[in-house]
Amino acid sequence: MKKVVNFLKQNWLKMVTWATISGIVIGAFYWFEWRPSQIRKECNNQVESAGVEQSVALSGEQYIKWQSIKAGFYNACLRKKGLEK
């Protein structure tokens, strides 16, 4: 037990620095990689589930218009969640 206490007394700055750097790296990964991918999946699922029935009956020019409407909904969802401006 004394060895552990002495080790912590001698290396507390290294431990705090390591914990801080680790926290920053993990936080950056979450904010810039994990969170955006989860938001994109959620928005895509919302748009796809809303448009499955309607896209089956459409053809030609109507289908193209429907695709652009879906893209608009997808982009609006991303803006709402804070990914797009």
N, C-alpha and C positions, 0 to 999 in steps of 0.2 A: 504494500500500500504506500509506503514511503517513497518507493521508486516512482510510482505514478504521480504522486504529488510533486516530487522534485522535477520530474519531466515536464509537468504542466507549468510549474513556476518558471522553468528555464525557457520553455518554448511557447508561451502563451501568445506572443505576437504572431508567430508563424501560424499557429492554429486559427487565430482570429482572421488573419489575412487569407488563409486557405478557405475558411468557411465563407468569407465575404466574396471571394472570387468565384467559388462554386455557386453561391446563391445568385450572383449576377449572370453567370453562364446559363444556369437552369432557367432563370427568369426570362432571359433573352430568347432562349429556345422556345419556351412556352408562348411568349408574346408574338414572336415573328414567324414561327413555324407551326406549332401545334394548334393554337387558337384560330389562325386564318384557315387552316385546312378543315377544321371542324365546322367553322361558319360556312365555308363553301359547300361542304357536304350537306349541311342542314338546308341551305338555300336551294341547292339542286334538288333535294328530296321534296321540298315544299312545291317547287315549280313542277316537277315531274308528276307528283301525285295529283296536283290540281288539273293537269292537262292531258292525262291519259285517255279519258273518255272522249274528250273533244277532238283530239288529233286523229282518232280512228276514222271519223266520219268525213274528214276534210281531204281534199286532193288538189293538186296543182297550185294555183295562185293562192288559194285560201290557206293551204298548208304552209306556204312560205310566209304569209302574213302572220299566221299563228306562231310560227317559230320566232319571228321578230317580237311579237307580243311577249312570248315566254322569256326571251332575252331581256326585255325591258323589266319584267317582274323579277328576274334573277338579279339584275343590276340594282334594282330598287331594294331588294332584300340585303344585298351586300352593303349598300349605303346605309340602310337602317341599322345594320350591325356594326358599322364603323370601318369597313374595309375599303370602300371607294368614296371618292369625293363627289 
